[in-house]
Amino acid sequence: MTQLSLRFATPEDADAIYRLVLALAKYERLEHEVVSSSEDFRKLLTDPESSVEVLLAEWDGKTIGFALFFENFSTFLAKPGLYLEDLFVEPDFQAKGVGSALVNRLLEIAKERNYGRVEWAVLDWNAPAIKFYTEKIGAKLMSSWRICRVVVGESAGASASASGSENAESAQSLREPLNDERRKIND
């Protein structure tokens, strides 16, 4: 009989976490963005100041999935929340309840810690994940929100040196879909 178990990761799990991160990056077609290492995860899980936590899914003792998360904060709710950075289950173990078990455990953790909400991002092309989150978990897609990112250490001067017209043009292109969405809601 197969046995699914969930547990919090320890520093000794760093190699398994890194293996899963690489598998996730391959699935998301983002392998070129991975600069982390097993040692980075070992340090994170050893550091008492770190707010990063990892929940591991094991099938018959083999690590086959993970959820990496940390605490964020909602000013609207005036409560901390849980931000799910990554959730991944090896393809051979998908559709066996592993993803649901991981997410349900995260929701339990959020309740235990009196968090206001659980949030995460999903790639717009990842239809299986979107279907899983909305239909199985009951999550709502926040269509009026966009993710913004600045990678610290990369040439931030490049974006700062863009001309005002380029910035205004970029801002307008971001507003157009949002304004269209608001019009639909108000009609």
Backbone hydrogen bonds, N-H to C=O, Kabsch-Sander energy under -0.5 kcal/mol:
donor,donor_aa,acceptor,acceptor_aa,energy
5,S,58,E,-2.6
7,R,56,L,-1.9
9,A,54,V,-3.0
13,D,10,T,-2.3
14,A,11,P,-1.6
17,I,13,D,-2.5
18,Y,14,A,-2.6
19,R,15,D,-2.3
20,L,16,A,-2.0
21,V,17,I,-2.5
22,L,18,Y,-2.4
23,A,19,R,-1.8
24,L,20,L,-2.6
25,A,21,V,-2.7
26,K,22,L,-2.2
27,Y,23,A,-2.3
28,E,24,L,-2.6
29,R,26,K,-1.1
30,L,25,A,-3.2
31,E,25,A,-0.6
33,E,30,L,-2.2
34,V,31,E,-1.3
35,V,33,E,-0.6
41,F,37,S,-1.5
42,R,38,S,-2.4
43,K,39,E,-2.6
44,L,40,D,-2.3
45,L,41,F,-2.3
46,T,42,R,-0.9
46,T,43,K,-0.6
47,D,43,K,-2.2
50,S,47,D,-1.3
53,E,69,F,-2.8
55,L,67,A,-2.7
56,L,7,R,-3.6
56,L,54,V,-0.5
57,A,65,G,-2.7
58,E,5,S,-3.1
59,W,62,K,-2.7
60,D,3,Q,-3.0
60,D,58,E,-0.5
62,K,59,W,-1.9
64,I,57,A,-2.7
64,I,62,K,-0.5
65,G,57,A,-1.2
66,F,88,F,-2.4
67,A,55,L,-2.1
68,L,86,D,-2.4
69,F,53,E,-2.7
69,F,67,A,-0.5
70,F,83,Y,-1.8
72,N,81,G,-2.3
74,S,79,K,-2.9
75,T,73,F,-0.6
78,A,74,S,-1.5
79,K,74,S,-1.2
81,G,72,N,-2.0
82,L,117,R,-2.4
83,Y,70,F,-3.3
83,Y,81,G,-0.5
84,L,82,L,-0.6
84,L,119,E,-2.9
85,E,68,L,-2.0
85,E,83,Y,-0.8
86,D,68,L,-1.6
88,F,66,F,-2.4
90,E,64,I,-3.1
93,F,90,E,-2.4
94,Q,91,P,-1.3
96,K,93,F,-0.8
98,V,93,F,-0.5
101,A,97,G,-2.1
102,L,98,V,-2.5
103,V,99,G,-2.6
104,N,100,S,-2.9
105,R,101,A,-2.1
106,L,102,L,-2.1
107,L,103,V,-2.4
108,E,104,N,-2.0
109,I,105,R,-2.5
110,A,106,L,-2.5
111,K,107,L,-2.1
112,E,108,E,-3.0
113,R,109,I,-2.1
114,N,111,K,-1.5
115,Y,110,A,-3.1
116,G,80,P,-2.9
119,E,82,L,-2.4
121,A,84,L,-0.5
126,N,123,L,-1.6
127,A,125,W,-2.1
130,I,126,N,-2.4
131,K,127,A,-2.7
132,F,128,P,-2.3
133,Y,129,A,-3.0
134,T,130,I,-2.6
135,E,131,K,-2.8
136,K,131,K,-0.7
136,K,132,F,-1.5
137,I,132,F,-1.6
138,G,133,Y,-0.6
139,A,133,Y,-2.9
143,S,141,L,-1.3
145,W,142,M,-1.8
152,V,150,V,-0.8
154,E,151,V,-1.8
156,A,154,E,-2.0
158,A,155,S,-1.2
159,S,155,S,-0.6
160,A,156,A,-1.7
161,S,157,G,-2.0
162,A,159,S,-0.7
167,N,163,S,-2.2
168,A,164,G,-2.7
169,E,165,S,-2.6
170,S,166,E,-2.6
171,A,167,N,-2.6
172,Q,168,A,-2.5
173,S,169,E,-2.2
174,L,170,S,-1.6
175,R,171,A,-1.9
176,E,172,Q,-2.2
178,L,174,L,-0.8
179,N,175,R,-3.2
180,D,176,E,-2.5
181,E,177,P,-2.3
182,R,178,L,-2.5
183,R,179,N,-2.4
184,K,180,D,-2.0
185,I,181,E,-1.9
186,N,182,R,-2.5
187,D,183,R,-1.6
